[in-house]
Amino acid sequence: MKPQVLESSNETDELLEAQVEIRHLRETMLILREELETQRYERDAAVQGAVQRSSDEILQLKDTASSLRDELESLRYEKDAAVQHAIQRSADEIQQLKRTATSLRDELESLRYEKDAAVQQAVQRSNDEILQLKSTATSLRDELESLHFEKDAAVQQAIQRSTDEIAQLKHTAGNLRDELESARYQLEEEVQKMRLQNQNEIQHLKQTVEKLRDELETKHA
């Protein structure tokens, strides 16, 4: 009888031990399932956060591009206004020079008429007066040549000023174009950098998820 009692007692102990182990395994499975749900929730939250950050950065870059576009339009408008102002100023100076030339031509005609009248009077009076009038005519001719020279110099100076202003405006426009190209290049670099950061974050998240999945599979195994 004793061996049978001992054998029955051992079987009962093994059964209890098996039941305890089963209960422990069930509790372990529940804990692992809860941990898995927690890890999934944290993973989804991290992914959503990364997506939201990427969307915010993209919106910010779009706003920056729009601001640069508006600034470029403003610079173009200011450049065109400056060019038109320079052209108008040059046209006004040319018109003024034309009026001056006309006035000098009228004055020259008047001087010629007066000279002829004086010559006629001098012929009538005496040869000395004729010589004096010839001397006066020579002086007037020299003065007229001087006026012609001064007029040509003034026209050339006005043209040179207009040319210099136009060249300066072209140089300014070139500098603005270079600044715009530089701003576009920097913007493209920032966009590429943001994209690379997003890709790195997504890759890191994928690696983390894979690591967590491997850990859970290891615990289940």
PyMOL commands that set and color helices and strands:
alter all, ss='L'
color gray80, all
select helices_A, chain A and resi 2-125+127-220
alter helices_A, ss='H'
color red, helices_A
deselect
rebuild
show_as cartoon
